[in-house]
Amino acid sequence: MATTYLTQGLHRARSLYPGRLATVFGDRRRSYGELVERVARLAGGLQQLGVRPGDRVGVLAMNSDRYLELYYAIWWAGGVINPLNIRWSPREIAYSLDDCQTQVVVVDETFAPMADALAERSQALRTVIYAGDGEPRGGMFSHEQLIAENAPAADAMRSNEDLAGIFYTGGTTGFPKGVMLSHANLWACASTATETIAPPGSVALHAAPMFHLADGMFLLAATLRGCTQVIVTGFEPVAVATAISREQVSVVLLVPTMIQMLVDHPQLDAQAMRSLRRIVYGASPINEALLERAMQRLPEVDFVQAYGLTEMSPLISILGPEQHNAAGLANGRLRSAGQPCACVEVRIAGADGCELPRGSVGEITARGPGVMQGYWGKPEQTAAALRNGWLHTGDGAYMDEDGFIFVVDRVKDMIVSGGENVYSAEVENAIAQHPAVAACAVIGVPDARWGESVHAVIVCRPERTAPTAEELRLHCRDLIAGYKCPRSLEVRDTLPLSGTGKVLKTVLREPYWKEQKRHVG
């Protein structure tokens, strides 16, 4: 078996192009030679603090060049990274620390004030490292001092089935689950994605949250390609557009809500962003109207959709630039999630787990080298998700004769109204084509007659007047069947989003279902 280790990209960079620009964060610029030196010294510092092979190290921070260094330094030291969700409460974060016995946590200036609350709630937490600007608070170790005061450590060379990361997912409907991914899992995904996601010579921008595995995969692919990696603290349309223009960024990873905020921003100057050649998007469905709008506003940009989930490290399928055009729109392929990646096998399965005929809606199941090792400490949930070698995703979809996957809904988000299945993604796609709608979400709400009825939540474009419920229903009737059209409407200034930019439908549903005996996830 070939040895696969996630620090390989750094070793290659140090050998082939140590002087190439590796990271840009504000005014800080470091070459690959400098990056590898800092990673090795930081790994030595982690070992001095007691981190041993297999130990978990948590990172609670906004995006920065130091976050990138921590990914690699933890692996170089032999540790396992636990990237912590920046949107979680101290209680949720403490749960994840105790769940996988994370004794060391790194915080930046944004989250340093939370350290005391975490120490009070977590039984596992022993050591806090400060990776922000300025002096650390009392009792914390300094990221920069660990680098300055320790000699470069030898790479621990953890590889193959050794655990590389625990990525927590969920938490809105119960306790979060720690997805265990090995070096081999992540390597298979990153090496498969490099050509599509990080073409040679790219300048890659990290604007999506770095704690999320989608950006982690982007980071790995960009390093393997020797790309310059530009990092902004978090997504903000003007800051992203400015970084693209100033640093001549050529590829960026965004989620659909970020694309919407970018292309609908009144100050968007496509000419100033003319270096941009590719937008990779994923993490949640994108509606066709938004995608068309983005393609029109950024006509020189190739779009690539990456579909997957954390449990697949995270890629399942890719829809490439060759489908993001008029032909893809005409033949319907633009609505798909693409075809399975080279190292992934996909089946659409029925309730019995057997493969369904092409065109039938069922659950996406997948297998390949990216399939997780399991959920940390949760054998029953692992067994439910991994059956006979196949990962059951919880996503409903059908596959056409050419292997293109059309995701229709999360299985738990499907609305059953009067005995008919209504897929929220289909309704959202219709609503989004209304000229006043900037963003939308569709949920099922209790209905005494039909069981559930279709409820739309919309955010309007700034220059438009919100449609009435009847106007929206009439608009949708031209595009979808009557029983699928929204029966009620709610207009909001914003939609509730997770730390990764996904719409939190559980938050939207909660007021409607909290008094009901039957609850929808």
C-alpha positions as CSV (number, residue, x, y, z in Angstrom):
1,M,0.0,0.0,0.0
2,A,1.3,3.4,-0.9
3,T,2.0,5.8,2.0
4,T,-0.3,8.8,2.1
5,Y,0.5,11.6,4.5
6,L,-1.0,15.0,4.6
7,T,2.2,16.9,5.1
8,Q,3.5,15.7,1.8
9,G,2.6,18.9,0.0
10,L,4.8,20.9,2.3
11,H,7.8,18.5,1.9
12,R,7.4,18.8,-1.9
13,A,7.1,22.6,-1.7
14,R,10.3,22.9,0.4
15,S,12.2,20.8,-2.1
16,L,10.9,22.3,-5.4
17,Y,10.0,26.0,-4.7
18,P,10.9,27.2,-1.3
19,G,10.9,30.8,-2.4
20,R,7.4,30.8,-3.9
21,L,4.8,32.9,-2.1
22,A,2.7,30.5,0.1
23,T,0.4,32.6,2.3
24,V,-1.0,36.1,2.3
25,F,-2.9,37.5,5.2
26,G,-3.2,41.3,5.4
27,D,0.3,42.6,5.2
28,R,1.9,39.2,6.2
29,R,3.5,37.3,3.3
30,R,5.4,34.1,3.7
31,S,7.2,31.8,1.3
32,Y,6.8,28.1,1.3
33,G,10.3,27.8,2.8
34,E,9.2,30.1,5.7
35,L,5.9,28.2,6.0
36,V,7.5,24.8,6.4
37,E,10.0,26.2,8.9
38,R,7.2,27.7,11.0
39,V,5.1,24.5,10.8
40,A,8.1,22.4,12.0
41,R,8.9,24.7,14.9
42,L,5.2,25.0,15.9
43,A,5.0,21.2,15.8
44,G,8.0,21.1,18.2
45,G,6.2,23.5,20.5
46,L,3.1,21.4,20.5
47,Q,5.2,18.3,21.4
48,Q,6.9,20.4,24.2
49,L,3.4,21.0,25.6
50,G,2.7,17.3,25.7
51,V,1.0,16.6,22.4
52,R,1.7,13.0,21.4
53,P,0.7,10.9,18.3
54,G,-3.0,10.6,18.1
55,D,-3.8,13.4,20.6
56,R,-6.5,15.8,19.6
57,V,-5.9,19.6,19.3
58,G,-8.8,21.9,19.0
59,V,-8.7,25.2,16.9
60,L,-11.3,27.9,17.7
61,A,-10.4,30.9,15.5
62,M,-11.4,33.0,12.6
63,N,-9.6,32.5,9.3
64,S,-5.9,33.5,9.2
65,D,-2.5,32.3,8.0
66,R,-2.0,30.9,11.5
67,Y,-5.0,28.6,11.0
68,L,-3.4,27.1,7.9
69,E,-0.1,26.7,9.9
70,L,-2.0,24.9,12.7
71,Y,-3.6,22.4,10.3
72,Y,-0.1,21.3,9.2
73,A,1.7,21.7,12.5
74,I,-0.8,19.4,14.3
75,W,-0.3,16.8,11.7
76,W,3.5,17.3,11.7
77,A,3.5,16.8,15.4
78,G,1.5,13.6,15.0
79,G,-1.7,15.0,16.4
80,V,-5.3,15.0,15.3
81,I,-7.0,18.3,14.5
82,N,-10.5,19.2,15.9
83,P,-11.6,22.3,14.1
84,L,-14.2,23.9,16.3
85,N,-17.4,25.6,14.9
86,I,-17.1,29.3,15.4
87,R,-20.9,29.7,15.6
88,W,-21.3,27.3,18.5
89,S,-22.0,28.2,22.1
90,P,-19.4,27.4,24.9
91,R,-21.7,24.5,25.9
92,E,-21.6,22.9,22.5
93,I,-17.9,23.5,22.1
94,A,-17.1,22.0,25.5
95,Y,-19.2,19.0,24.6
96,S,-17.1,18.4,21.5
97,L,-13.9,18.8,23.5
98,D,-15.0,16.3,26.2
99,D,-16.5,13.9,23.6
100,C,-13.1,13.2,22.0
101,Q,-10.9,14.2,25.0
102,T,-9.3,17.3,23.4
103,Q,-6.9,18.6,26.0
104,V,-5.2,21.4,24.0
105,V,-7.2,24.3,22.3
106,V,-5.9,27.1,20.2
107,V,-7.8,30.4,20.2
108,D,-7.3,33.8,18.5
109,E,-8.2,37.3,19.7
110,T,-11.9,36.8,18.8
111,F,-12.3,33.7,21.0
112,A,-9.7,34.3,23.7
113,P,-12.5,35.7,26.0
114,M,-14.3,32.4,25.7
115,A,-11.4,30.4,27.2
116,D,-12.6,30.8,30.8
117,A,-16.1,29.6,29.9
118,L,-14.7,26.6,28.1
119,A,-12.4,25.8,31.0
120,E,-15.4,25.9,33.4
121,R,-17.5,23.6,31.2
122,S,-14.9,21.2,29.8
123,Q,-13.4,18.4,31.9
124,A,-10.8,17.6,29.2
125,L,-9.3,21.0,28.5
126,R,-5.8,21.5,30.0
127,T,-3.9,23.9,27.8
128,V,-4.8,27.0,25.8
129,I,-2.6,28.5,23.1
130,Y,-3.1,32.0,21.8
131,A,-2.8,32.4,18.0
132,G,-3.9,36.0,17.7
133,D,-2.1,39.4,17.5
134,G,-0.9,41.1,20.7
135,E,0.0,39.5,24.0
136,P,-1.8,36.4,25.2
137,R,-4.0,36.5,28.3
138,G,-2.6,35.0,31.5
139,G,-2.2,31.3,31.5
140,M,-2.1,31.0,27.7
141,F,0.9,29.9,25.6
142,S,1.8,32.0,22.6
143,H,1.6,30.6,19.1
144,E,4.5,32.9,18.0
145,Q,6.6,32.1,21.1
146,L,6.2,28.4,20.5
147,I,7.6,29.0,17.0
148,A,10.4,31.2,18.2
149,E,11.6,29.1,21.1
150,N,11.5,25.6,19.7
151,A,13.7,23.9,17.2
152,P,12.1,22.4,14.1
153,A,10.7,18.9,14.9
154,A,11.0,15.9,12.7
155,D,7.7,15.1,10.9
156,A,5.9,12.4,12.8
157,M,4.9,11.0,9.5
158,R,1.5,9.8,10.5
159,S,-0.1,8.3,7.4
160,N,-2.7,6.1,5.8
161,E,-5.3,4.9,8.3
162,D,-3.9,7.0,11.1
163,L,-6.5,9.4,12.3
164,A,-6.0,13.0,10.9
165,G,-9.0,14.9,12.0
166,I,-12.3,14.8,13.9
167,F,-14.8,17.1,12.2
168,Y,-18.0,17.7,14.2
169,T,-21.2,17.9,12.3
170,G,-24.8,18.5,13.4
171,G,-25.7,19.7,16.8
172,T,-28.9,21.6,15.9
173,T,-31.2,18.6,16.5
174,G,-29.1,16.7,19.1
175,F,-25.5,16.2,20.2
176,P,-22.9,16.8,17.5
177,K,-21.2,13.8,15.9
178,G,-17.4,13.7,15.5
179,V,-16.6,12.4,12.0
180,M,-13.3,10.5,12.1
181,L,-11.2,11.0,8.9
182,S,-7.8,9.4,8.3
183,H,-4.8,10.7,6.3
184,A,-5.9,8.3,3.6
185,N,-9.5,9.6,3.6
186,L,-8.4,13.2,3.2
187,W,-5.6,12.4,0.8
188,A,-7.9,10.6,-1.6
189,C,-10.3,13.5,-1.7
190,A,-7.7,16.3,-2.0
191,S,-5.6,14.5,-4.7
192,T,-8.7,13.8,-6.8
193,A,-9.9,17.4,-6.6
194,T,-6.6,19.2,-7.3
195,E,-7.1,19.5,-11.1
196,T,-10.6,20.8,-11.0
197,I,-10.4,22.9,-7.8
198,A,-6.9,24.2,-7.9
199,P,-5.4,24.4,-11.4
200,P,-1.6,24.9,-11.5
201,G,-0.5,28.4,-10.9
202,S,-3.7,29.4,-9.1
203,V,-3.9,32.1,-6.5
204,A,-6.5,30.7,-4.1
205,L,-8.6,32.7,-1.7
206,H,-9.9,31.3,1.6
207,A,-13.1,33.2,2.4
208,A,-15.3,30.3,3.6
209,P,-14.7,29.3,7.2
210,M,-11.5,27.3,7.6
211,F,-13.0,25.1,10.4
212,H,-15.3,23.6,7.8
213,L,-14.0,20.6,5.8
214,A,-14.9,22.1,2.5
215,D,-12.3,24.8,3.0
216,G,-9.9,22.2,4.6
217,M,-10.1,20.2,1.4
218,F,-9.5,23.4,-0.6
219,L,-6.5,24.1,1.5
220,L,-5.0,20.6,1.0
221,A,-5.6,20.8,-2.8
222,A,-4.1,24.3,-3.1
223,T,-1.0,23.2,-1.1
224,L,-0.5,20.1,-3.3
225,R,-0.5,22.4,-6.3
226,G,1.9,24.9,-4.7
227,C,-0.7,27.7,-5.0
228,T,-0.4,31.0,-3.2
229,Q,-3.1,31.0,-0.6
230,V,-4.7,34.3,0.3
231,I,-6.8,34.4,3.5
232,V,-9.4,36.8,4.7
233,T,-10.7,36.7,8.2
234,G,-14.3,35.8,7.1
235,F,-16.7,36.4,4.3
236,E,-17.7,40.0,3.6
237,P,-18.5,41.0,0.0
238,V,-16.4,44.1,-0.2
239,A,-13.4,42.5,1.6
240,V,-13.6,39.5,-0.7
241,A,-13.8,41.6,-3.9
242,T,-10.9,43.8,-2.6
243,A,-8.7,40.8,-1.9
244,I,-9.5,39.3,-5.3
245,S,-8.5,42.6,-7.0
246,R,-5.4,43.4,-4.8
247,E,-3.9,39.9,-4.8
248,Q,-4.9,38.8,-8.3
249,V,-6.9,35.8,-7.0
250,S,-7.8,33.3,-9.6
251,V,-9.9,30.7,-7.7
252,V,-12.2,31.0,-4.6
253,L,-14.4,28.5,-2.7
254,L,-17.8,29.9,-1.7
255,V,-21.1,28.6,-0.5
256,P,-24.3,29.7,-2.4
257,T,-25.3,32.3,0.2
258,M,-21.9,34.0,-0.3
259,I,-22.3,34.0,-4.0
260,Q,-25.6,35.6,-3.6
261,M,-24.2,38.3,-1.3
262,L,-21.3,38.9,-3.7
263,V,-23.1,39.2,-7.0
264,D,-26.0,41.2,-5.6
265,H,-23.8,43.7,-3.8
266,P,-24.3,47.1,-5.3
267,Q,-20.6,47.8,-5.3
268,L,-19.6,44.7,-7.3
269,D,-17.1,45.6,-10.0
270,A,-16.6,42.6,-12.2
271,Q,-13.8,44.4,-14.1
272,A,-11.8,44.9,-10.9
273,M,-12.0,41.2,-10.3
274,R,-10.9,40.2,-13.8
275,S,-8.2,38.0,-12.4
276,L,-10.9,35.6,-11.1
277,R,-11.1,32.5,-13.3
278,R,-13.0,30.0,-11.1
279,I,-15.6,29.9,-8.4
280,V,-16.0,26.5,-6.7
281,Y,-19.3,26.3,-4.8
282,G,-21.0,23.7,-2.6
283,A,-22.0,22.9,1.0
284,S,-25.7,23.5,0.2
285,P,-27.9,23.6,-2.9
286,I,-27.8,26.6,-5.3
287,N,-31.0,27.7,-7.1
288,E,-30.9,28.1,-10.8
289,A,-31.9,31.7,-10.8
290,L,-29.0,32.7,-8.6
291,L,-26.5,30.6,-10.6
292,E,-27.7,32.2,-13.9
293,R,-27.4,35.7,-12.3
294,A,-23.9,34.9,-11.1
295,M,-22.8,33.6,-14.5
296,Q,-24.2,36.8,-16.2
297,R,-22.5,39.2,-13.7
298,L,-19.2,37.3,-13.9
299,P,-19.1,36.1,-17.5
300,E,-15.3,35.3,-17.6
301,V,-15.5,33.1,-14.5
302,D,-15.8,29.3,-14.7
303,F,-18.1,27.8,-12.1
304,V,-17.6,24.4,-10.5
305,Q,-20.0,22.7,-8.1
306,A,-18.6,20.2,-5.6
307,Y,-21.2,18.0,-3.8
308,G,-20.5,15.9,-0.8
309,L,-20.6,15.8,3.0
310,T,-18.1,15.6,5.8
311,E,-18.5,11.8,6.1
312,M,-17.1,11.5,2.5
313,S,-14.0,13.6,3.2
314,P,-16.0,15.5,1.8
315,L,-16.4,15.0,-2.0
316,I,-18.9,12.8,-3.8
317,S,-19.4,14.4,-7.2
318,I,-18.4,17.4,-9.3
319,L,-20.2,19.4,-11.9
320,G,-17.5,21.0,-14.0
321,P,-17.3,24.2,-16.0
322,E,-18.3,22.4,-19.2
323,Q,-21.8,22.1,-17.8
324,H,-22.0,25.7,-16.6
325,N,-23.2,27.2,-19.9
326,A,-26.2,27.6,-22.1
327,A,-26.0,24.0,-23.2
328,G,-26.0,22.8,-19.6
329,L,-29.0,25.1,-18.9
330,A,-30.9,23.7,-21.9
331,N,-30.3,20.0,-21.2
332,G,-31.0,20.4,-17.5
333,R,-27.5,19.3,-16.4
334,L,-26.9,22.7,-14.7
335,R,-29.5,21.6,-12.1
336,S,-27.5,18.5,-11.2
337,A,-24.7,17.9,-8.7
338,G,-22.6,16.4,-11.5
339,Q,-21.1,12.9,-11.8
340,P,-19.3,10.9,-9.2
341,C,-15.6,11.8,-8.6
342,A,-13.0,9.4,-9.9
343,C,-12.6,7.5,-6.6
344,V,-16.3,7.4,-5.6
345,E,-19.0,5.0,-6.5
346,V,-22.6,6.1,-6.1
347,R,-25.9,4.3,-6.0
348,I,-29.4,5.6,-5.5
349,A,-31.0,3.3,-3.0
350,G,-34.5,2.5,-1.8
351,A,-35.6,1.9,1.8
352,D,-34.3,-1.7,1.5
353,G,-30.8,-0.4,0.5
354,C,-31.1,-1.9,-3.0
355,E,-30.2,0.2,-6.0
356,L,-33.2,1.8,-7.8
357,P,-33.7,2.2,-11.5
358,R,-32.3,5.3,-13.1
359,G,-34.7,8.2,-12.7
360,S,-36.2,7.0,-9.4
361,V,-35.9,9.1,-6.3
362,G,-34.1,7.4,-3.4
363,E,-31.2,8.0,-1.0
364,I,-27.7,8.8,-2.2
365,T,-25.3,6.1,-1.0
366,A,-21.6,6.1,-1.7
367,R,-18.4,4.2,-1.2
368,G,-14.8,4.7,-1.9
369,P,-11.5,5.6,-0.1
370,G,-13.0,8.9,1.3
371,V,-15.6,7.1,3.5
372,M,-15.2,8.1,7.1
373,Q,-13.8,5.7,9.7
374,G,-17.0,6.4,11.8
375,Y,-18.4,8.7,14.4
376,W,-16.2,9.1,17.4
377,G,-17.6,7.1,20.3
378,K,-21.0,6.5,18.6
379,P,-21.0,2.9,17.3
380,E,-24.8,2.7,16.8
381,Q,-24.9,5.9,14.7
382,T,-21.8,4.7,12.8
383,A,-23.6,1.4,12.0
384,A,-26.7,3.3,10.9
385,A,-24.7,5.4,8.4
386,L,-22.3,2.7,7.2
387,R,-24.0,-0.4,5.9
388,N,-22.4,-3.1,3.9
389,G,-19.6,-0.7,2.9
390,W,-21.9,2.0,1.7
391,L,-22.3,5.4,3.3
392,H,-26.0,6.5,3.6
393,T,-26.0,10.2,3.1
394,G,-29.6,11.2,4.0
395,D,-29.9,13.1,0.7
396,G,-32.7,12.3,-1.6
397,A,-31.9,12.2,-5.4
398,Y,-32.2,10.5,-8.7
399,M,-29.6,9.7,-11.3
400,D,-30.0,10.0,-15.0
401,E,-28.7,7.5,-17.6
402,D,-25.4,9.3,-17.9
403,G,-24.7,9.2,-14.2
404,F,-25.6,12.8,-13.3
405,I,-26.9,13.1,-9.8
406,F,-30.0,15.4,-9.2
407,V,-30.4,16.1,-5.5
408,V,-34.0,16.8,-4.6
409,D,-33.9,17.3,-0.9
410,R,-32.5,16.2,2.4
411,V,-34.6,13.2,3.3
412,K,-35.6,14.9,6.6
413,D,-36.5,18.1,4.8
414,M,-39.0,16.5,2.4
415,I,-42.5,17.8,2.9
416,V,-45.5,15.4,2.8
417,S,-48.6,17.3,2.0
418,G,-51.9,15.5,1.4
419,G,-49.9,12.3,0.8
420,E,-47.7,13.9,-1.9
421,N,-44.0,14.3,-1.5
422,V,-42.8,17.9,-2.0
423,Y,-39.1,18.5,-2.4
424,S,-38.1,21.8,-0.9
425,A,-35.2,22.3,-3.3
426,E,-37.6,22.2,-6.3
427,V,-39.9,24.8,-4.7
428,E,-37.0,27.0,-3.8
429,N,-35.7,26.9,-7.3
430,A,-39.1,28.2,-8.6
431,I,-39.4,30.9,-5.9
432,A,-35.9,32.1,-6.6
433,Q,-36.9,33.0,-10.2
434,H,-39.2,35.7,-8.9
435,P,-37.5,39.0,-9.7
436,A,-37.9,40.4,-6.2
437,V,-36.4,37.4,-4.4
438,A,-32.7,37.5,-3.3
439,A,-32.7,34.3,-1.2
440,C,-35.3,31.8,0.0
441,A,-36.0,28.7,2.0
442,V,-39.0,26.4,2.0
443,I,-40.2,24.3,5.0
444,G,-43.2,22.2,5.9
445,V,-45.5,23.6,8.6
446,P,-48.4,21.9,10.4
447,D,-51.7,21.8,8.5
448,A,-54.8,20.3,10.0
449,R,-56.2,19.1,6.6
450,W,-53.0,18.2,4.7
451,G,-50.7,17.2,7.5
452,E,-48.0,19.7,6.3
453,S,-48.3,22.7,4.0
454,V,-45.5,24.4,2.1
455,H,-44.3,27.6,3.7
456,A,-41.8,30.0,2.0
457,V,-39.4,32.3,3.8
458,I,-37.8,34.9,1.5
459,V,-35.3,37.8,1.6
460,C,-36.0,40.5,-0.9
461,R,-33.6,42.3,-3.2
462,P,-33.0,45.8,-1.9
463,E,-34.6,47.6,-4.8
464,R,-37.7,45.4,-5.0
465,T,-41.1,45.3,-3.1
466,A,-41.9,42.0,-1.5
467,P,-44.6,39.9,-3.3
468,T,-47.7,38.9,-1.5
469,A,-48.3,35.2,-0.8
470,E,-50.8,35.1,-3.6
471,E,-48.5,36.8,-6.1
472,L,-45.7,34.3,-5.2
473,R,-48.1,31.4,-5.5
474,L,-49.2,32.5,-9.0
475,H,-45.6,32.9,-10.0
476,C,-44.8,29.4,-8.9
477,R,-47.8,27.8,-10.6
478,D,-46.2,28.6,-13.9
479,L,-43.2,26.5,-13.0
480,I,-44.3,23.7,-10.7
481,A,-47.5,21.8,-9.8
482,G,-50.1,23.5,-7.7
483,Y,-49.7,21.3,-4.7
484,K,-46.0,22.2,-4.5
485,C,-46.6,25.9,-4.4
486,P,-46.2,27.8,-1.1
487,R,-49.5,28.3,0.8
488,S,-48.0,30.8,3.2
489,L,-45.2,33.4,3.1
490,E,-42.8,35.0,5.5
491,V,-40.5,38.0,4.6
492,R,-37.3,38.4,6.6
493,D,-34.3,40.7,6.4
494,T,-32.0,37.6,6.6
495,L,-32.1,33.9,6.8
496,P,-30.6,32.1,9.8
497,L,-27.3,30.6,8.7
498,S,-24.9,28.0,10.2
499,G,-21.2,28.8,10.5
500,T,-20.7,27.2,7.0
501,G,-23.4,29.4,5.4
502,K,-26.1,26.7,5.2
503,V,-29.7,27.9,6.0
504,L,-30.8,26.5,9.4
505,K,-34.2,25.1,8.5
506,T,-34.5,23.7,12.0
507,V,-34.5,27.3,13.3
508,L,-37.2,28.3,10.7
509,R,-39.3,25.2,11.6
510,E,-39.1,25.4,15.4
511,P,-41.8,28.1,16.1
512,Y,-44.3,26.1,14.0
513,W,-43.6,22.6,15.4
514,K,-42.7,23.3,19.1
515,E,-46.3,22.8,20.3
516,Q,-47.0,19.8,18.0
517,K,-46.8,16.2,19.2
518,R,-45.1,15.3,15.9
519,H,-41.9,17.1,15.3
520,V,-40.0,17.5,12.0
521,G,-36.1,17.4,12.5
